[in-house]
Amino acid sequence: MKTNGLSYNSRKALIVNIGETAGTEIAELMTQMAAEIEELRRTKVTVTRIVPSMSEPHNTIAEEPV
């Protein structure tokens, strides 16, 4: 499985430049965001829009599944 976290060098650069607590917090937040993005990509579904035909009145509402 691919690791979504920052490399050691990136984490160390954050810690050195903005402090240990803030650097660690930002690195952990980025790791959580990367994991969530990966989950969203993995579970993504394609939604096909239903378009009324030309013979139907234009005031018909097209609904999309949620």
C-alpha positions as CSV (number, residue, x, y, z in Angstrom):
1,M,0.0,0.0,0.0
2,K,1.2,3.5,-0.8
3,T,2.1,5.7,2.1
4,N,0.3,9.1,2.0
5,G,2.5,10.8,4.6
6,L,5.3,13.3,4.2
7,S,8.8,12.1,3.7
8,Y,11.2,12.3,6.7
9,N,13.0,15.3,5.0
10,S,9.8,17.2,4.5
11,R,8.6,16.6,8.0
12,K,12.0,17.6,9.4
13,A,12.0,20.8,7.3
14,L,8.6,21.7,8.8
15,I,9.8,21.1,12.3
16,V,13.0,23.1,11.9
17,N,11.3,26.1,10.2
18,I,8.1,26.4,12.3
19,G,8.7,24.4,15.4
20,E,8.2,20.9,16.5
21,T,4.6,21.1,17.7
22,A,3.3,23.1,14.7
23,G,5.4,21.1,12.2
24,T,4.1,17.8,13.6
25,E,0.5,19.0,13.6
26,I,0.7,20.2,10.0
27,A,2.4,17.0,8.9
28,E,-0.3,14.9,10.6
29,L,-3.1,17.0,9.1
30,M,-1.6,16.6,5.6
31,T,-1.4,12.8,6.1
32,Q,-5.1,12.7,7.2
33,M,-6.1,14.8,4.2
34,A,-4.1,12.6,1.8
35,A,-5.8,9.5,3.2
36,E,-9.3,11.1,2.9
37,I,-8.6,12.2,-0.7
38,E,-7.5,8.7,-1.5
39,E,-10.7,7.3,0.0
40,L,-12.8,9.7,-2.0
41,R,-11.0,8.7,-5.2
42,R,-11.4,5.0,-4.4
43,T,-15.2,5.3,-3.7
44,K,-15.9,7.8,-6.5
45,V,-19.0,7.0,-8.6
46,T,-20.0,8.4,-11.9
47,V,-23.3,10.2,-12.0
48,T,-25.1,10.1,-15.4
49,R,-27.4,13.1,-15.8
50,I,-30.9,12.4,-17.1
51,V,-31.8,14.9,-19.7
52,P,-35.5,15.2,-20.8
53,S,-36.1,14.5,-24.4
54,M,-37.1,17.4,-26.7
55,S,-40.7,16.2,-26.8
56,E,-41.2,16.7,-23.1
57,P,-42.1,20.1,-21.6
58,H,-39.0,22.2,-20.6
59,N,-40.4,22.7,-17.0
60,T,-39.7,19.0,-16.2
61,I,-37.1,18.7,-13.5
62,A,-34.2,16.2,-14.0
63,E,-33.2,14.6,-10.7
64,E,-29.9,13.1,-9.9
65,P,-29.4,10.3,-7.4
66,V,-27.7,11.2,-4.2
